[in-house]
């Protein structure tokens, strides 16, 4: 995946450069040049994954050849190994629950 700066989209960067630099030389933020669009079928398949499996599937395309899927899997598994519950996040389905003035927490996952 290629990255560009929010201030100058003419130069492309690899993930390794983005990871090391943090900010573009022009002071802009790095953003992916393109983001994968998921089909309805993809989303259904993703919804059946565990939180760890989902993290791996979503993160891997962003890092390209920087790290193998096996190495990423090890990092994700180790990161979530300290959670006591199988589900690392829980979803709030209460549509009446709102926080702040403009942000609704309905259907949010924390």
DALINFEN-V700802 format. One record per pair of residues at least 24 apart in sequence whose ideal C-beta (glycine too) atoms are under 7 Angstrom apart, sorted by the first residue. I is the first residue (numbers start at 0). J is the second residue. Records with the same first field share a line. If there is no record, write none. Layout:
I=J / J
//
This chain:
0=31 / 60 / 61 / 63
1=32
2=29 / 30 / 31 / 32
3=30 / 32
4=29
5=30
13=63
14=61 / 62 / 63 / 65
15=65
18=65
31=61
35=60
50=79 / 86 / 87 / 88
51=75 / 76 / 79
//
